């Protein structure tokens, strides 16, 4: 579990920055133009990091190893980004909006994990799931 610390810490810090920036996106800016600039920046950073990391294979050879998942992930990410920007524009709180979406997401991924990846849910995890559901009710009180 200790080996997961740095990537999880990166995800957490990146998510904090992400939600602050998404909430700060100017109201009058077109969200799709904002996403275009966002992903051009991500493209440039990803390509630069690829070459800085001293790749084992060339860029084109690495692209040939990809499948449909990269395109599907790109589409899913656009949905996430656009959804959060619009939720914030419509008044979602940065303190509760992501929490609600992550709790519901986690609950929806439980059967996905069980059915597609044969993951098991322990009794202690079931208690955690119950707390998550209770938390959703408490948020809306």
C-alpha positions as CSV (number, residue, x, y, z in Angstrom):
1,X,0.0,0.0,0.0
2,X,2.9,2.4,0.7
3,X,3.9,2.2,-3.0
4,X,0.6,3.9,-3.9
5,X,1.3,6.9,-1.7
6,X,2.9,9.2,-4.2
7,X,0.5,8.6,-7.1
8,X,-2.5,9.0,-4.7
9,X,-1.0,12.2,-3.3
10,X,-0.5,13.5,-6.8
11,X,-4.1,12.7,-7.7
12,X,-5.3,14.5,-4.5
13,X,-3.1,17.6,-5.0
14,X,-4.1,17.7,-8.7
15,X,-7.8,17.4,-7.9
16,X,-7.6,20.3,-5.4
17,X,-5.9,22.4,-8.0
18,X,-8.3,21.3,-10.7
19,X,-11.4,22.2,-8.7
20,X,-10.0,25.6,-7.7
21,X,-9.1,26.4,-11.3
22,X,-12.5,25.0,-12.7
23,X,-14.4,27.1,-10.2
24,X,-12.3,30.1,-11.2
25,X,-12.8,29.8,-15.0
26,X,-14.3,33.1,-16.1
27,X,-18.1,33.1,-16.4
28,X,-18.0,34.8,-19.8
29,X,-15.4,32.4,-21.3
30,X,-16.7,29.8,-23.6
31,X,-16.2,26.5,-21.7
32,X,-15.4,24.6,-24.9
33,X,-12.7,27.1,-25.9
34,X,-11.4,26.9,-22.3
35,X,-11.2,23.1,-22.7
36,X,-9.5,23.4,-26.0
37,X,-6.7,25.5,-24.5
38,X,-6.6,23.2,-21.5
39,X,-6.0,20.2,-23.7
40,X,-3.6,21.9,-26.0
41,X,-1.6,22.7,-22.9
42,X,-1.9,19.0,-21.7
43,X,-0.8,17.9,-25.2
44,X,2.3,20.0,-25.2
45,X,3.1,19.0,-21.6
46,X,2.5,15.3,-22.3
47,X,4.7,15.3,-25.5
48,X,7.5,17.2,-23.7
49,X,7.4,14.8,-20.7
50,X,7.5,11.8,-23.1
51,X,10.7,13.0,-24.6
52,X,12.2,14.2,-21.3
53,X,11.5,10.8,-19.8
54,X,13.9,9.1,-22.2
55,X,11.4,6.8,-23.9
56,X,12.4,3.2,-24.6
57,X,10.6,3.4,-28.0
58,X,9.9,6.2,-30.4
59,X,6.7,8.3,-30.2
60,X,5.1,6.7,-33.3
61,X,6.0,3.2,-32.1
62,X,4.3,4.0,-28.8
63,X,1.2,5.4,-30.5
64,X,0.9,2.1,-32.5
65,X,0.6,0.2,-29.2
66,X,-2.5,2.1,-28.2
67,X,-6.1,1.0,-28.7
68,X,-9.6,2.4,-28.4
69,X,-9.1,3.2,-24.7
70,X,-7.1,6.4,-25.3
71,X,-9.9,7.9,-27.5
72,X,-12.6,6.8,-25.0
73,X,-10.7,8.3,-22.1
74,X,-10.4,11.6,-24.0
75,X,-14.1,11.7,-24.5
76,X,-14.8,10.8,-20.9
77,X,-12.4,13.5,-19.7
78,X,-14.1,16.1,-21.8
79,X,-17.4,15.1,-20.2
80,X,-15.9,15.4,-16.7
81,X,-14.3,18.8,-17.4
82,X,-17.4,20.3,-19.1
83,X,-19.7,18.9,-16.5
84,X,-17.7,20.4,-13.6
85,X,-17.3,23.8,-15.3
86,X,-21.1,23.9,-16.0
87,X,-21.9,22.7,-12.5
88,X,-19.8,25.5,-11.0
89,X,-21.4,28.1,-13.3
90,X,-24.8,27.0,-12.2
91,X,-23.9,27.4,-8.5
92,X,-22.3,24.2,-7.3
93,X,-20.2,24.6,-4.2
94,X,-16.5,23.7,-4.5
95,X,-16.8,22.2,-1.0
96,X,-19.7,19.8,-1.7
97,X,-20.1,19.4,-5.5
98,X,-17.1,17.2,-6.0
99,X,-17.8,15.3,-2.8
100,X,-21.3,14.4,-4.0
101,X,-20.1,13.3,-7.4
102,X,-17.2,11.2,-6.0
103,X,-19.5,9.5,-3.5
104,X,-22.1,8.6,-6.2
105,X,-19.3,7.6,-8.6
106,X,-17.8,5.3,-6.0
107,X,-21.1,3.7,-5.3
108,X,-21.7,3.2,-9.1
109,X,-18.2,1.7,-9.5
110,X,-18.8,-1.0,-6.8
111,X,-20.9,-3.2,-9.1
112,X,-18.6,-2.4,-12.0
113,X,-15.6,-3.6,-10.0
114,X,-17.4,-6.7,-8.9
115,X,-18.9,-7.7,-12.3
116,X,-16.1,-6.7,-14.7
117,X,-13.0,-7.1,-12.5
118,X,-14.1,-9.7,-10.0
119,X,-13.3,-7.5,-7.0
120,X,-14.7,-8.3,-3.7
121,X,-16.4,-6.1,-1.1
122,X,-15.6,-6.8,2.5
123,X,-17.9,-6.3,5.5
124,X,-15.9,-3.3,6.6
125,X,-16.2,-1.8,3.1
126,X,-20.0,-2.3,3.3
127,X,-20.0,-0.3,6.5
128,X,-18.0,2.4,4.6
129,X,-20.5,2.3,1.8
130,X,-23.3,2.8,4.3
131,X,-21.5,5.8,5.7
132,X,-21.1,7.3,2.2
133,X,-24.9,6.9,1.6
134,X,-25.6,8.4,5.0
135,X,-23.2,11.3,4.1
136,X,-25.2,12.0,0.9
137,X,-28.4,12.4,3.0
138,X,-26.6,14.6,5.5
139,X,-25.2,16.9,2.8
140,X,-28.8,17.5,1.5
141,X,-30.2,18.3,5.0
